[in-house]
Amino acid sequence: MIFVKSDDLKTGMRIARPIYNKNGVLLYERNSKLTVQGMNSIKNFGLLGIFVLEPAEPVPPMTKDDIEFERFQTMCVFSIQEELDQIIKNSRYAKIQTIVANIIKNYGHLDRKISFQQNLRSKEDYFYKHSLNVAILCAMIAHTMKASVSEQLDAVTAAVVHDIGKLSAPKSLMIQDKWTEAEREQMRNAEVAGFGKLEHVFATNPNIKRICVQAQNNLDNLQRGRATDLNKMVTGAKILSVAEVFDTMTAVQLDRERQSEIAAFKHLLRNPRYFDETVVNALSCSIKLLVPGVSVELNTGAKGLVLVENERNILKPLVLTFKDNRIIDLGNRVYDGHIEIVDIMKTMDNRHVMNMDLLKRQGITVEEPQYVDDDGKDPEGE
């Protein structure tokens, strides 16, 4: 799977991931071949480009959850863009409650983990996609923590609007790769002005501004090496801090290399003074990280495949090494301090189809994902 810019698309290329319009209607299915009309449509949609399959590459497996996540992201990001632009222009919100309710309805009541797939972001749409993904993470984390309804609502609402100040900054500043000290201060002033706008817009719920300010101050403290008293932070701010950093580190952009989900998770664990342990654990219980089929690198230099997830400690799964077909249970105390996972291998796609029957014959039981056909339909007709 490779990313191809809109201007470089050619007829006959096969689409790797489904494409939806802003209403969530499927426009092009996976494995569809591009036509001249399709290429023009993609450009008219304003897409930076799309993921396509290489000539001999099979269609990567996707579950119903994966397909729905793609659809929901596409549909919701347009609503968030319109709403944030409305708040900046008129200092009032129109659909924020509906947006938050939809996010919580879809991702704030799950009884299972999902694959948190990142879509490519351009500099122009980065903050809108970032706000959506941070809000989805906040909804899942709050639910896993069994936070109250009001805490979940406040955390998700704050996530949607937390970057409102950055969106008010000059566009020339927003799309720059690096800032001078003066430009950095200008962006910081825009953030502070944004918090002032939130105080006005959400005058009846001051907790929204409080969550945004506390989370931002916490991350500023981390960057500058200053202490944060987590006990003085409200629950929503603790959740937003974790979701903000995780999404920022794993975001897919053309001009920088993303970090893996495991690298981001380890970063959160290494900084307990800034990221509440309960919140970080809730994140690991909400999304799929080291699950069956993920290829990993060990600190011994060996590479292997995760066979079974460790529910109690996600960093210690059952691994099959490639070199000698050795099965290592990293959860066994004998390996403590000796063998550990360094990171996920940099592969084109971390979703694989595993031979579950073979694993069962070896006495290994794993949860079987329900993949859909190439056209997005459930093979069992459900």
Residue, then its C-alpha position, 0 to 999 in steps of 0.5 A: m500500500i502506498f500513498v499517491k498524491s492526487d496529481d500523480l494518480k493514474t487510471g487503473m490504480r486500485i484503491a486501497r481504502p474506501i472513499y466516502n463523501k461528507n455524508g458518509v455515502l460510499l463513493y469508491e470501494r476498496n480494490s476499485k480501479l481508478t477511472v478518469q472520472g474517479m480521478n477528477s472526483i478525488k481532486n474535486f473532493g479536495l483530497l490531498g491524495i489516496f492510498v492505492l495498492e501496488p500491482a501485485e498486492p492483495v487487498p489488506p483485510m479490514t473488519k466491520d469496525d475498520i470500515e465504520f471507523e473510516r466512514f465515521q472519520t470522513m463524515c465527522v471531520f467535515s462537521i467539525q470543520e464547519e463548527l469550529d469555523q462557525i465558533i471562530k467567526n461568530s463566537r457561538y456554537a451551533k452543532i457542537q452538542t450533536i457532534v459530541a453526542n455522535i462521537i460518544k454514541n459511536y465510540g463512548h460505549l464500546d465493549r471491545k477494542i478497535s484499531f485506531q487507524q490514522n488518516l493522512r493529514s495535510k497542513e490545511d486540515y491537520f487540526y480538524k482531523h486532530s480534534l476529531n481523533v482526540a475526541i474519539l480517544c477521549a470518549m473511549i478512555a472516559h468510558t473505559m475508566k467508567a467516568s460519569v456522563s458529565e465527565q465524558l461529555d466535558a472531555v469530548t467537548a473540550a477535545v473538539v474545541h481545544d485547538i480553537g486558538k491555533l485555528s485563529a492564528p494566521k494561516s501562514l504561521m499554521i502551515q510552517d514547518k518551524w517557528t522562530e521564537a517570536e512566531r512561537e510566542q505569536m502562536r502561544n498568544a493565539e492559544v491563550a486568546g482561544f481559551g478566552k473565546l471558549e470562556h465566552v462561548f461556553a459561559t454556562n459550562p466553565n469546565i470546558k475552558r478549565i479542561c483545555v487550559q489545564a491540559q495545555n499547561n500540563l503539556d507545556n510543563l512536560q516540554r519545559g521540565r516543570a512539575t505538574d500536580l496531577n491531583k489538582m487536574v480535573t478528570g477531563a484534563k488528564i484524559l485530554s492530555v493523554a489523548e492529545v499526545f497519543d494522536t499527535m505522535t501517531a498522526v500520519q503526515l507527508d512531511r514527517e515520519r510518524q511514531s508507532e502506537i507502541a512508541a507513543f504508549k511507552h512515552l506516556l508510561r515513561n512520564p507518570r508525572y504528567f500522564d495519569e496511570t489510570v488514564v494511560n491504562a484505559l487507553s491500552c484497554s480501548i485500542k488494539l496495540l500489540v495484538p495477533g498479527v503485529s510484527v515487532e522488534l525485540n531488544t535482542g535484535a530478533k524480530g517476531l510476530v505477536l501470537v497472543e495479546n497480554e491483557r494484563n500487560i500489553l507490552k508482554p505478549l506471546v511472540l513467535t520469532f522469525k529466525d528460529n520459530r521460537i515462541i517467547d512468552l514475554g509475560n513470563r518473569v524469567y524474561d523480565g529485564h532481559i527480553e522486551i519489545v522495542d517497537i513495532m516493525k515498520t511495515m506497509d500495513n500492520r493488519h494481517v490475516m492469521n491462520m487461526d486453525l493452525l494456532k488452534r492445533q498448537g493449543i493457542t487460542v486467540e480472538e478471531p477478527q471478522y473480516v469483510d470482503d473486498d467490497g466491504k460486505d460481511p462474508e456471512g451476510e450479516 
